[in-house]
Amino acid sequence: MAKDEAALRSDPGDRVAPGTRADWVDRRLRSAILSGELEPGERLVAGPLAQRFAVSATPLREAIQRLAARGLVEIEPQRGARVAPASPRDAEEIYELRALLDPRALRDSLEHSDDAHRAAIELAYEDMVRPKGGADLVELLDRHAAFHATLLARCRSRWLLRLTALLADHSQRYAMLATLAGAQAGHHDTVAEHGALRDAALAGDVARAVTLLREHLEQTLAGLRAVAGREVAVVRAAAPRDTRRRT
């Protein structure tokens, strides 16, 4: 993927650094990975990246370490840091696990919900669907992740919450890749799906909420499979054919 230096420097997020400089560098690097600006497997060399982002190398190295802890970056001895590879198989595993674990966490969370939790769900939903305005890629993804995390927040299992949070981090990347490829996560109405999920959670309809969440995750996985299938078809169509006669 060709890198447009001028576009990179003209990014609105480059002109206004929210929070600390380290926070901004973390968000900028994460955005570059999630959007595909930095491709899967691409080397992350602090010096050139620091020059492109117009920051010192120190906060950039710290951001690389933080994103490595989240699984978006891989660091290998003697070889340095690279954007973590992405593959259809990884996407399948992530969403298959989410379809297994997220509904379980949601059931426990809603069975221990209260007025404060329901108010938080409503607030997170309204934040997720509000007009984009000047929101950047990372903020939009974070709003979506925050809604799902709020739904699960009352789950009593710390390990289940840790696992679902880790999988949610990784799934953001694949959902964005599907969107950029034109799949729009299988062309299903995600706004309506999230609205129905919110309604069921607020009504205390645990069984319906669990079913809706599982179906939502399965629909997203179907969209990713469609993207992978189209990519394989394109590769096969572009491959040179052997026209020699076989004996």
C-alpha positions in Angstrom: 0.0 0.0 0.0 1.5 3.3 -1.0 2.0 5.8 1.8 0.9 9.4 1.2 3.2 11.5 3.3 1.2 14.7 2.6 -2.1 13.0 3.6 -0.5 11.6 6.7 0.7 15.0 7.9 -2.6 16.7 7.0 -4.6 14.3 9.2 -6.7 16.4 11.6 -5.5 14.2 14.4 -1.9 15.3 13.7 -2.8 18.9 14.3 -4.6 18.5 17.6 -3.1 16.1 20.1 -5.7 15.0 22.7 -4.4 14.4 26.2 -0.7 13.8 26.5 1.7 13.5 23.6 2.1 9.8 24.5 -1.7 9.3 24.3 -1.8 10.9 20.9 1.1 8.9 19.6 -0.6 5.7 20.8 -3.9 6.6 19.1 -2.2 7.7 15.9 -0.2 4.4 15.6 -3.2 2.3 16.5 -5.3 4.2 13.9 -2.6 3.5 11.3 -2.7 -0.2 12.0 -6.5 -0.5 12.2 -7.0 1.4 9.0 -4.4 -0.6 7.1 -2.2 2.5 6.6 0.4 0.3 8.2 0.0 -3.1 6.7 0.0 -6.5 8.4 3.6 -7.7 8.7 5.1 -4.2 8.0 8.2 -3.3 10.0 7.8 -0.6 12.6 11.1 1.4 12.8 11.0 4.1 15.4 13.2 6.6 13.6 11.3 6.9 10.3 7.9 6.7 12.0 8.9 9.4 14.5 9.9 11.6 11.6 6.6 11.0 9.8 4.5 11.6 12.9 6.6 14.6 13.9 7.3 13.3 17.4 10.4 12.0 19.2 11.3 8.3 19.1 10.7 7.8 22.9 6.9 8.1 23.0 6.7 6.1 19.7 8.7 3.2 21.2 6.4 3.3 24.2 3.3 3.2 22.0 4.8 0.2 20.1 5.3 -1.6 23.5 1.7 -0.8 24.5 0.2 -2.0 21.2 2.3 -5.2 21.5 0.6 -5.9 24.8 -2.7 -5.6 23.0 -1.6 -7.9 20.2 -1.6 -5.4 17.4 2.2 -5.4 17.2 4.7 -8.3 17.4 8.2 -7.8 18.8 10.8 -10.4 18.0 14.4 -10.4 19.4 17.0 -9.3 16.8 14.2 -8.5 14.3 12.4 -5.6 15.9 8.7 -4.8 15.8 6.2 -5.5 13.1 2.5 -5.0 12.6 0.9 -8.3 13.8 -0.1 -10.4 10.8 -3.8 -10.7 9.8 -5.4 -13.7 8.3 -8.9 -15.1 7.6 -8.2 -17.9 10.0 -7.3 -15.6 12.8 -10.5 -13.6 12.2 -12.6 -16.8 12.3 -11.0 -17.9 15.5 -11.5 -14.6 17.1 -15.2 -14.3 16.2 -15.9 -17.9 17.0 -14.5 -17.4 20.4 -16.4 -14.2 20.8 -19.6 -15.9 19.8 -18.9 -18.4 22.5 -17.7 -16.2 25.4 -19.5 -12.8 24.9 -23.0 -14.3 25.2 -22.0 -16.1 28.4 -20.5 -12.9 29.9 -23.6 -11.0 28.8 -26.0 -13.4 30.4 -24.1 -13.1 33.8 -23.9 -9.4 33.4 -27.6 -8.8 32.8 -28.6 -11.2 35.5 -26.8 -8.9 37.9 -27.8 -5.6 36.3 -29.4 -2.7 38.1 -30.6 0.8 37.4 -27.1 2.3 37.3 -25.9 -0.4 34.9 -29.0 0.1 32.6 -28.4 3.8 32.6 -24.7 3.2 31.6 -25.9 1.0 28.7 -28.2 3.7 27.5 -25.5 6.3 27.7 -22.9 4.1 25.9 -25.4 3.4 23.1 -26.3 7.1 22.6 -22.6 7.9 22.5 -22.0 5.1 19.9 -24.7 6.3 17.5 -24.4 10.1 17.9 -23.2 11.9 14.7 -19.6 11.4 13.9 -18.6 15.1 13.8 -14.9 15.3 13.9 -14.4 11.9 15.4 -11.4 9.9 14.1 -11.3 6.2 13.3 -10.0 5.2 16.7 -12.7 7.2 18.5 -15.5 5.6 16.5 -14.1 2.1 17.1 -13.7 3.0 20.8 -17.4 4.1 21.1 -18.5 0.8 19.6 -16.2 -1.2 21.9 -17.4 0.8 24.9 -21.0 -0.1 24.2 -20.2 -3.8 24.1 -17.9 -3.6 27.2 -20.7 -1.8 29.1 -23.1 -4.6 28.3 -20.7 -7.1 29.8 -19.6 -4.9 32.7 -21.6 -6.6 35.4 -20.2 -10.1 34.6 -18.7 -11.5 37.9 -15.9 -13.4 36.2 -12.7 -11.3 36.0 -11.1 -13.8 33.6 -14.1 -13.9 31.3 -14.0 -10.1 31.2 -10.3 -10.1 30.4 -10.7 -12.6 27.6 -13.7 -10.9 26.0 -11.8 -7.5 26.2 -8.7 -9.0 24.5 -10.8 -10.6 21.8 -12.7 -7.3 21.3 -9.5 -5.5 20.8 -8.4 -7.9 18.1 -11.8 -8.1 16.4 -11.8 -4.3 15.8 -9.0 -4.7 13.4 -10.8 -7.3 11.3 -14.1 -5.5 11.4 -12.3 -2.4 10.0 -10.6 -4.5 7.3 -14.0 -5.8 6.2 -15.5 -2.3 6.1 -12.6 -0.9 4.1 -13.0 -3.8 1.7 -16.6 -2.8 1.1 -18.3 -5.6 3.0 -19.8 -3.4 5.7 -19.7 -6.4 8.0 -21.9 -8.5 5.7 -24.3 -5.6 4.7 -26.4 -6.2 7.8 -28.0 -3.3 9.7 -25.6 -2.9 12.6 -27.4 0.2 14.0 -30.7 -1.8 14.2 -28.9 -4.8 15.7 -27.3 -2.7 18.4 -30.5 -0.9 19.0 -32.4 -4.2 19.5 -29.6 -5.4 21.8 -29.9 -2.3 23.9 -33.7 -2.6 24.1 -33.5 -6.2 25.2 -30.8 -5.4 27.8 -32.8 -2.4 29.2 -36.0 -4.5 29.3 -34.2 -7.3 31.3 -34.9 -9.8 28.5 -31.7 -11.8 29.1 -32.5 -14.6 26.7 -33.3 -12.3 23.8 -30.2 -10.1 24.5 -28.0 -13.2 24.5 -29.5 -14.5 21.2 -29.2 -11.0 19.5 -25.5 -10.7 20.5 -24.6 -14.1 19.2 -26.4 -13.4 15.9 -24.7 -10.0 15.6 -21.3 -11.6 16.0 -22.1 -14.4 13.6 -23.3 -11.9 11.0 -20.0 -10.0 11.3 -18.1 -13.2 10.9 -20.1 -13.9 7.8 -19.1 -10.6 6.4 -15.4 -11.3 7.0 -15.8 -14.6 5.3 -17.3 -12.9 2.3 -14.3 -10.5 2.1 -11.9 -13.4 2.4 -13.7 -15.3 -0.4 -13.6 -12.3 -2.7 -9.9 -11.8 -2.1 -9.2 -15.4 -2.9 -11.2 -15.2 -6.1 -9.3 -12.1 -7.2 -6.0 -13.8 -6.5 -7.1 -16.8 -8.5 -8.4 -14.7 -11.4 -5.1 -12.7 -11.5 -2.9 -15.8 -11.4 -1.3 -16.7 -14.8 -2.8 -19.8 -16.3 -0.7 -22.7 -17.6 -2.0 -23.1 -21.2 0.3 -25.9 -22.0 -1.3 -29.3 -22.9 -1.1 -31.8 -20.2 -0.2 -35.4 -21.2 
